[in-house]
Amino acid sequence: MLGVGVLASGRGSNLQAILDAIAAGRLSAAVRVVVSDVADAYALERARAAGVPARFVDFKAAGGREAFEGRIVEVLREHAVELVALAGYMRVCGPVLLAAYPGRVVNIHPSLLPSFPGLHVQRAAIEHGAKFSGCTVHFVDAGVDTGPIIIQAVVPVLDGDTEETLAARILRQEHRIFPRAIQLYAEGRLRASGRRVLVDAPAPGLDAAALINPPIEA
Ligand code: GAR
């Protein structure tokens, strides 16, 4: 059983989606520990409610990013974590964590990367006038939201959208694709080919998978 460690800074709805997928038998993995850099993150409550060890690691008390990540790695290793899932973890992943888990850190991001990396990305998509946005699960590398892409979901941007309405539409899809990406990893169906992640899965129907917004009227 794949041992997953989840890092989360906030409300933890993606953590919940992972826990729910496991409970429903859609994900063959175990969340062994949830770590947060925020003492009162709701993600830690969700972990406790699910009987998963919940740990706060204090950035300020650690005295620098290397020591902070070193502490996180200790906690992950204590719990035999094999794959690290960043689920709303609002810090850039540094070399200590990446060296401890090379090719074994995945992140969920609320845009269609490589468009709109970083923060406030739903607002940025609306302001840019994009007709589609979505979410991306990717392997984490040393850059900010630059690592190889595993799976993406696309949602339309509607004329009346606010940052909140678009974020909610994207979040629904995050909850579908993050557990799916972890399951593909757990099943050994992901293979790296340079920047590309080749996924051992059926090809989509090409017209059916194409999206047009606004739609072409019949
Ligand atoms: C999610 O939308 C996630 O994609 C985003 O934060 C939210 C966390 O929600 N992550 C990032 O922006 C990472 N840079 P959650 O705590 O309810 O899972």
Residues whose N, C-alpha, C, O or C-beta is under 5 A from the ligand:
A	BS01	GAR	G10 R11 G12 S13 N14 L15 A87 G88 Y89 I108 H109 P110 G118
